[in-house]
Amino acid sequence: MIHKHNNKTTISPVTIGKYRIAACPSLYIEGSYLAQVSIASGSGSASTDRVMRFTDNFSSHDAAAQYALAQGIDWAHSALKMH
């Protein structure tokens, strides 16, 4: 689900198999954003959360979020195929 808040689009986390994928872009320098994605799995003391940061800069928060989410989804699909 996509939400609009303070002129920024917030993309809801996506669940694929055992992975919860959430885009978390960050402001790099004024007008430039970095894409980051959190991929969490498990629960309680058996939980893990990996965060991937990408080197490309994006001109908007939305573009960085969409890129990060797409990369996280690709990673989860690949990881699930390996098992």
C-alpha positions as a printed NumPy array, in Angstrom:
array([[  0.   ,   0.   ,   0.   ],
       [  1.218,   3.509,  -0.793],
       [  0.566,   6.44 ,   1.579],
       [  1.232,  10.16 ,   1.046],
       [  2.599,  12.214,   4.006],
       [  4.408,  15.566,   3.922],
       [  4.867,  15.356,   0.14 ],
       [  6.619,  11.987,   0.51 ],
       [  5.189,   8.675,  -0.498],
       [  5.454,   5.928,   2.089],
       [  5.383,   2.431,   0.678],
       [  4.074,  -0.181,   3.099],
       [  6.31 ,  -3.161,   3.831],
       [  5.849,  -6.232,   1.664],
       [  5.971,  -9.83 ,   2.877],
       [  7.408, -12.498,   0.593],
       [  7.66 , -15.938,   2.15 ],
       [  9.384, -15.493,   5.513],
       [ 10.802, -12.053,   4.626],
       [  9.351,  -8.651,   5.501],
       [ 10.753,  -6.04 ,   3.125],
       [ 10.606,  -2.322,   3.918],
       [ 12.089,   0.569,   1.963],
       [ 13.8  ,   3.157,   4.164],
       [ 15.378,   5.831,   1.962],
       [ 17.404,   8.585,   3.586],
       [ 18.302,  12.143,   2.697],
       [ 21.893,  12.285,   1.483],
       [ 22.374,  15.931,   0.605],
       [ 19.676,  18.478,  -0.133],
       [ 17.741,  17.192,  -3.111],
       [ 19.441,  13.791,  -3.183],
       [ 18.352,  10.542,  -1.55 ],
       [ 19.993,   7.185,  -0.913],
       [ 18.062,   3.95 ,  -1.281],
       [ 18.058,   1.507,   1.637],
       [ 15.987,  -1.587,   2.248],
       [ 15.395,  -3.619,   5.404],
       [ 14.795,  -7.355,   5.028],
       [ 13.634,  -8.952,   8.262],
       [ 12.772, -12.535,   9.11 ],
       [ 12.023, -14.625,  12.16 ],
       [ 10.667, -13.416,  15.476],
       [ 11.83 , -12.851,  19.023],
       [ 15.406, -13.852,  19.774],
       [ 15.57 , -15.732,  16.462],
       [ 14.885, -12.621,  14.367],
       [ 17.309, -11.172,  11.86 ],
       [ 17.268,  -7.91 ,   9.974],
       [ 19.627,  -7.123,   7.141],
       [ 19.846,  -3.62 ,   5.727],
       [ 21.175,  -3.014,   2.247],
       [ 22.319,   0.425,   1.14 ],
       [ 22.801,   1.232,  -2.519],
       [ 25.349,   3.594,  -4.022],
       [ 23.087,   5.305,  -6.555],
       [ 21.68 ,   8.72 ,  -5.623],
       [ 18.056,   9.533,  -6.439],
       [ 16.437,  12.893,  -7.041],
       [ 13.389,  12.068,  -4.915],
       [ 12.412,  10.17 ,  -1.792],
       [  9.836,   8.235,  -3.833],
       [ 12.329,   7.1  ,  -6.472],
       [ 14.77 ,   5.892,  -3.817],
       [ 11.983,   4.027,  -1.987],
       [ 10.72 ,   2.314,  -5.127],
       [ 14.233,   1.251,  -6.145],
       [ 15.01 ,  -0.094,  -2.655],
       [ 11.763,  -2.055,  -2.472],
       [ 12.335,  -3.575,  -5.922],
       [ 15.864,  -4.641,  -4.925],
       [ 14.575,  -6.179,  -1.677],
       [ 11.877,  -8.097,  -3.516],
       [ 14.43 ,  -9.432,  -6.004],
       [ 16.714, -10.489,  -3.14 ],
       [ 13.889, -12.311,  -1.33 ],
       [ 12.819, -14.169,  -4.477],
       [ 16.421, -15.266,  -5.069],
       [ 16.888, -16.35 ,  -1.449],
       [ 13.683, -18.403,  -1.491],
       [ 14.72 , -20.178,  -4.7  ],
       [ 17.967, -21.299,  -3.053],
       [ 16.11 , -23.198,  -0.299]])
